[in-house]
Amino acid sequence: MASEPQTPFTYSARGLTKIYGTGETAVHALRSLDLLVPQGQFITLLGPSGSGKSTLLNILGGLDRATAGQVWFHDQDITSFSNDELTEFRRANVGFVFQFYNLVASLTARENVQLVTDIADAPMTAVDALALVGLGERLDHFPAQLSGGEQQRVAIARAIAKRPAVMLCDEPTGALDSATGIRVLRALLDANERLGTTMLVVTHNAPVAQLGHRVLRFADGRIGEQLINEERKQPEDISW
């Protein structure tokens, strides 16, 4: 099939299917899912464990491959990419934030962010990235000297430092209490608003959905419902 024409969407997907295993033990993680992700939006993905949210993020980010269907990143069919092309795609375009921070314990906050800035094409400085997430005074602290929320914000700074077109965040507040999670969500929202980064955020916390431009509710490998938030809330106005 020919490539999709250029659209105002960061991602578009058709018939996206992911099956793990074979036969009677096969698990259908995604079931012929169709999706459009408007460029520059903050989108939350809600649903129970096993409903396909993380699987979708992994395929969109080039960490996993679909069993069937196609995904376009702008006008590029990433489902046709070789492994080397997927690696380059991730390096150039995608920032990842996970529930656990994956910081290098022996490196300072500044040095953890520099792991990305040293290989990116046109990065912001580590100092600027950490300032954006409110850690301008913690540049030379090691992870053990930072709270959980501060470590997560270092991970966010590391992701945004290369100025990615999209950030994929899998339960970024899952290990945090409400007050700390709000500071992390503020950092993500600021990245979306100041840098224009398309943001997809998987969460189990329903109140977080009130931050986004739209909400995708997952069930059994499909998007069961898509809602547009007419009145978005700020992180400081929600709790869970």
N, C-alpha and C positions, 0 to 999 in steps of 0.2 A: 504494500500500500504506500502511496506517496505520502511525503511528510505533510503535516498540518500546515496551513498558511499561518503567517505571523498573526498573533492575537494578543489582546490585552491580558492574557492569562499567563501566570508563571508556569502552571501545570495544567494539562488536560489529559484525562485518562478515559479509555474505552474498554469495556469488557474485562477489566483487570481481575485476574483470577490467580490465587496462590493455593496450592495443595502441597501439604507435607506428607510424605509417605505414600503408600500404595495399598490397593485392595481394601479390606474391611477396616484396616487401621488408619486409612487416609484421613487427614484433617484438612477441611476446607477453611482456610484462614480468610480468604477473600473470595466472594462469589460474584463474578461478572460485574464488578463495580465500575460505575461511570462517575467522573469527577471533573469539575472545573474549579481552579484556584485563581481568583482574580489577583492581579499583580498588586503588591503593596498592602494587602489586607492582613489582619490579625485574625486567625481562624482557630477555634478550639474544637477538639475532637473528644466527644464524650461517649461512654459506653462501658459495659462490664468487661472484666478481664476475659481475653479470648475472643473478643468481638471483631478483631482485625485492625485496630487502631495502630499498634506498633508495627505490625506487618506492612501496613500501607506506608508509614514513615520510612521504613527500611528500604522499600522499593523506590519511593520517590527520591531518597537520598543516594541511591546507587549502592547500598550495602547488601541488597538481596535482589534476586531476579524473579519476575512474575512467571507463573506457569503458562499463562495465556493472557492475551490482551496487550494493549500498548499504552505507553506513557510518553507524552511530549513535554519537554522543558522548553518553553517558547516554541520554536520551530524544529527542535531536535528530538528525534525519536530515540530516547535513551534506552528503550527496551532492545534496540538493535546494536547497542554499543558492545565493543569487546571489553575484556577486563581492564586493559590499559586505558581505554577511553573512559570507562566508568571511574577509574582512579583520578584521571585528569578532571573529569566533570565534578567530582566531589571536592577536589583541591581548589578548583577555580570558583565554584558557585555555591557550595553548601556549608553552613555552619551547623554543628550538632551540639545539643545540650541534653544530657541524660539525668536520671534521678540521682545517680551517684557521680561525684564530681570528676573523678579520673584525673586528678592533679598529680604531678610528680612531687613526692614529699620532700625531695632534696633540693628543689628549686623554689625560689621566691615567687610571689605573685607576678612580679614583672617578668621573671624568667619563664614562668609557665606560659604567659601570653606570647612571649617572644618565640616560643616553639612554632607558633603559627606565622608570626610576622616575618620570620626569617625565610619562609618558603613561599609566601604569598606574592602575587604580582604587584599589587598596589595597596599595601596595607596601611592602616593608621598605626601610629606608634603604640607600644604597649602602655605608655603613660596616658595617652589620650583615651584608649579603650578602657582602662581601669577607672579613669575619671568619669567616663560616661555611665559607669555602673556604681558610682559613688565610693570608689576605693582609692581615690587619689592620694590618701594619706597612709595607705597600707602596701605600698609598692614592694617594700623589701621584707615583708613578713612571709614566713614559711607557712604552708597549709596548717601545720599543727598549732600555729599561733593565731589562726583565724577560726571564727565560728562556722557552723554549717552553712548558714546563709551567706557569709562572706566567701566561703569556698565556692559556693554555687555561683556567686556573682563573678568570681575570677574565671570560672568555666564559661560564663556568658561572655565576659570580656575577651577571652581567648577565641570564642566562636565569632564574635562580631569584628575582631581586629582585622580580618582579611576582607572586610566589607562584602560579605556574601550576599548574593541575590536573594537567598532564602535561608531561614533558620528552621530546623526541625527539632522540636523540644519534646522529649518523652518523659512525662511526669516530673517536670523540673522542680516542683514543690512537694513531691511525694514524701521526702524524708524530713520535711521542715514543719515547724509549728506555724500557726496562722499568721502571727505577727511577722515572723521571719520570711514566710512565703510571700507576704505582701511586698516586701522590699525586693525580692527576686522578680516578682511580676512587674513591678515598676521598672526594673532594669530592662526587661523584655519589651515592655510597652514603649519605653524611650527609644530603644533600638528600632522598633517598627516606625515610630513617628519621626524620629530625627534622620534616620538613614534610609527610610523607605523600604526596609527589608521585609519581604513577605514572610509571615510567621505562622507556622502550624504548631499548635501546642496540644499534646495529648494530656488529659487530666481525668482523674476520678472525682475531682471536686466540682460539683455542679455550679457553685457560685462563680468560679473562675470563668465560666462561659459568658458571663455578663460583660467581660472586658472586650470580647472580640467583635469584629464586624459581622461575623456569622458563626453559627454553631452547627457542627455535623454530629448527629447522634447515630452511633453504630449499634448494630445488633446482628449477630450471626453472620459476620463477614460482609454485611451490606450497610449502606447509609440508609437508615430507616426514616430519617427526618432531617431537613436542613432549614435552619431558622436564621433570619436576618435580624440583628439587634438594632431596632430603631433608636433606642436610647442606651448607649454604652455607659457602663460605670467605670470609675477609676479604681485602681487596686486598693486605695485607702478606704473605699466605701463598701468593700465586701469582707466577709468573714466566713470561716467554715469550722 
